[in-house]
């Protein structure tokens, strides 16, 4: 095919037709044509030449030019696309390095292979432009709901026509076993919009918790207006869900507003989610109270919260256990997702048995270490004493409140406890020295002999060794792997050393060793305190008036 006056106008007409069909800028199609023609010309004149093509946007005339760049003598590599200053003087008046010399060359005749190659270039450029246009249009719509029409289903994934583009609803993002036929209407949540080299860029979901939140926003005007806020959502898609809401207007019940007149609002969401049952729960800042609400419809007898481990123990009556756990653990799993806490559920009988076991263990401890009879040891445990340190160093008045304990008895109890603890400390220190613990670690303030023994057993024998420890290695912590929280045991965890205390000990060791400047440490603490104050001020500023009152 030769680029002649007969088909010059046809180039522009083709470009406009493709642009209209793909809804992209006609200029991008023309640029693709220019590139394809340049590639065909290079196959004719030589791939080392810098051949460029320019198509006039009014007439459609294609101009073929050869470009040569002026370079230094020693940099000359490609004789077809470059020339030296001396060589350029025969074409240019005053050539300088970096100048370009452009000369027009005859148009080429495109053979069948060249025409096919040009067509591929144009199609590729058009696809890229189409994807860019689609990305720009939808990138700000991530996190919203979109209505579309099913085009086809491929290997369980649904391709959805969303107007000016295609999106994909992956098999694992569909609710249950729902299936769609071509031309079915579908409503989805835009989970992600990202640039991809090929394939769809818009990823949809019907299982995301945010999908339910957006549906409620559409059905409940108070949520849309910000009077009611959705604080948390947990879903078992297609089966059951829990949603926590709070009202910033004391006259509006958040649960009632979401349910609607005769359940009309929540029913509209349920219908969209294939009959998924929804528990609407009032949100509460107090975590135990919130958890009691989240475990509805089960009744809770007692809640024990471990804030540091982010775990919570829930005690329920025997007859409520199966209801609290739910079918296949569904109720407690959703409550855990909603609150962000690990939940242990036990019956009153199990909790009573555990408490009895702890009582017996503590009683035996006092009997063995303080040489007491069972009755007296039980008295100590009943008064709340849990370890020897409490007996040894508590104010004597707290021992005198126990029936049958006078000043002499209290003094004898404390003496026995202190002697036992001192003996244990001596043994631990001797063991630590045998394991190789050095004086730098032994003399470090804040570590007991028992702690030093544990550290030495783990190979931490000097203050330098201790200073290289991470706080979680000492105090323990939690990590999340594959969606499950896994406990990391800390070396000093049996001694009730918190993460903050471990961090303070390690930083003190680093200061003593000269690794950290105390002034820098104080600056960091001041900055942290200011950040906390700013955060508190922001929270107060954002809090509703009723809450501040």
Number of C-alpha atoms within 10 A of each C-alpha: 11 12 17 13 12 8 14 17 16 13 20 23 14 14 20 19 14 17 20 12 8 17 16 20 17 21 14 18 24 25 18 23 26 22 20 24 30 21 21 24 26 18 15 14 14 13 13 13 18 20 25 21 21 18 19 14 14 8 13 19 18 20 16 21 20 19 17 23 22 22 21 14 13 7 11 14 11 12 12 15 18 24 22 20 20 14 13 22 12 10 12 13 8 10 19 17 14 13 15 18 18 15 12 13 14 10 16 19 15 19 13 10 10 19 16 14 17 22 16 14 19 23 16 13 20 24 15 16 20 20 22 15 17 22 20 14 13 17 16 11 17 17 16 15 21 15 13 19 19 21 18 16 18 10 7 15 16 23 22 28 19 18 11 12 19 20 23 23 23 18 18 13 20 21 19 16 9 9 13 15 12 13 13 13 14 16 18 23 26 25 20 17 22 14 15 13 9 9 11 18 22 25 21 28 23 26 20 21 19 22 23 26 18 19 22 22 19 15 20 18 14 20 22 14 10 13 16 23 19 21 15 19 23 23 24 19 21 19 15 18 22 25 25 23 21 20 21 18 16 10 7 14 15 25 19 14 19 23 21 15 10 9 12 13 19 23 19 16 22 18 11 15 22 14 15 19 20 20 19 21 23 19 25 15 7 8 17 18 13 18 25 19 20 27 25 18 14 21 17 20 13 14 17 12 15 11 10 10 13 14 16 19 18 23 23 24 17 13 11 17 18 15 19 26 20 17 10 9 12 18 23 24 19 23 28 20 17 23 21 14 21 19 19 15 19 18 18 17 13 14 17 13 12 12 12 12 12 14 16 15 14 21 25 17 18 24 17 13 14 20 13 16 13 14 10 17 21 19 15 18 19 14 12 9 19 18 15 21 13 13 22 21 12 13 12 16 11 11 22 16 11 15 9 11 14 15 12 9 13 20 16 14 20 22 16 17 23 18 14 16 16 13 12 14 17 14 14 19 20 14 19 23 16 12 18 15 23 17 12 12 21 21 12 16 10 13 15 15 21 19 21 25 27 18 23 23 16 11 14 22 24 19 21 17 14 19 21 13 15 14 22 20 16 25 23 22 20 15 11 9 8 6 7 10 13 12 12 14 15 20 18 21 18 12 12 10 17 19 20 11 15 23 18 14 20 20 20 20 23 19 16 16 13 10 13 14 12 15 10 10 14 11 11 12 12 12 12 12 12 12 12 12 12 12 12 12 12 11 11 13 11 10 12 14 11 9 10 9 5
